[in-house]
Amino acid sequence: MSVERLLALAVFICSGLLLLRLAPGAIRSWRVYAGTGRRRQEDAAGRAPIEPVDIRDRAALLAPLGYQRLGETRLVLPTGERFGWIVAAADAESYAILVDAPATGGLTGIYSAWLDGTWLATMHPRGEPFDRQGLQVRIVSTTVADAVTLHRTGLERLKQVHGAPRPIRTMADMLALDADYRTRFGGSRLRPLILRIVVPTLVVALITVLSLALLVTAQ
């Protein structure tokens, strides 16, 4: 066997094994991303599981800051069913979604929206910052209280321009806002993350194909 074929075989085997490792995750991520704009959260009252300890702990931290339990939501993804626990501010100017993620830690998202389509979101403790016309997303990695403080600072600033935000007093209010968010922005916030997952997989797939072609044609 020639040196060219040996190299092509080695590259094909290595890239093929790497592709087998990367492809399932990339496919799952793409399926989740592709349907983001069409999916809607549903009221999960009576169907949600008992709150995990992490959810209860975060809700307890938010309570003194003016956030009280509103309900639970359910979202069906290609990867399975996901639940969120919703708390709303006493002044009805914002709500927070508490999500349990045992593998990576919990996630809290605080949201406010205006009738003109402007949205403000503050994520804790991680996420992708985002700033474009109509949507501002900030990330706070320290504490939930710090996230609330930053969100309220941004809220007061935006109120001077856009007026009072849309009120959130019931689950129906929250679900209507969620539908508006998904319609307006779809998976735009997920795009950078998805590209970081999918693009390397596509590159490895291309290398696998090229090495196979070289293996077949090499003398």
KAJORA-V807710 format. One record per residue. N is the residue number from 1. OMEGA is omega in whole degrees, -180 to 180 (* if undefined). Layout:
BEGIN
((N;OMEGA) (N;OMEGA))
END
This chain:
BEGIN
((1;-177) (2;178) (3;-180) (4;-179) (5;178) (6;178) (7;180) (8;179) (9;180) (10;179) (11;-180) (12;-179) (13;-178) (14;-179) (15;178) (16;177) (17;179) (18;178) (19;178) (20;180) (21;-174) (22;-170) (23;-178) (24;179) (25;180) (26;180) (27;178) (28;-178) (29;180) (30;179) (31;177) (32;-178) (33;-173) (34;-177) (35;-174) (36;-176) (37;-178) (38;-176) (39;178) (40;172) (41;179) (42;175) (43;-176) (44;179) (45;-180) (46;-178) (47;-179) (48;176) (49;175) (50;-179) (51;171) (52;-179) (53;-178) (54;178) (55;180) (56;-179) (57;-180) (58;177) (59;179) (60;177) (61;-178) (62;-177) (63;179) (64;180) (65;174) (66;-180) (67;-179) (68;-176) (69;178) (70;-180) (71;-180) (72;177) (73;179) (74;178) (75;-179) (76;179) (77;175) (78;-180) (79;179) (80;-177) (81;180) (82;180) (83;176) (84;178) (85;-171) (86;171) (87;-179) (88;-180) (89;-180) (90;179) (91;177) (92;-177) (93;178) (94;173) (95;180) (96;174) (97;178) (98;-177) (99;178) (100;179) (101;-175) (102;-175) (103;-174) (104;-176) (105;-178) (106;-180) (107;177) (108;177) (109;179) (110;-172) (111;169) (112;-178) (113;-179) (114;-177) (115;-180) (116;177) (117;178) (118;178) (119;173) (120;180) (121;176) (122;-176) (123;176) (124;2) (125;-176) (126;179) (127;-180) (128;175) (129;-174) (130;179) (131;177) (132;-179) (133;176) (134;-178) (135;174) (136;179) (137;179) (138;-180) (139;176) (140;-176) (141;-175) (142;-177) (143;176) (144;179) (145;177) (146;179) (147;178) (148;180) (149;180) (150;-179) (151;-178) (152;175) (153;178) (154;179) (155;180) (156;179) (157;-179) (158;178) (159;179) (160;-179) (161;-171) (162;-179) (163;-178) (164;177) (165;177) (166;-176) (167;176) (168;-180) (169;-177) (170;176) (171;178) (172;177) (173;-177) (174;-179) (175;177) (176;177) (177;179) (178;178) (179;178) (180;180) (181;-177) (182;178) (183;-177) (184;-169) (185;178) (186;-179) (187;-176) (188;179) (189;-179) (190;-172) (191;-180) (192;180) (193;-179) (194;179) (195;179) (196;179) (197;-171) (198;-175) (199;177) (200;179) (201;178) (202;178) (203;178) (204;178) (205;179) (206;178) (207;179) (208;180) (209;-179) (210;180) (211;176) (212;179) (213;179) (214;-180) (215;-179) (216;-173) (217;-177) (218;179) (219;*))
END
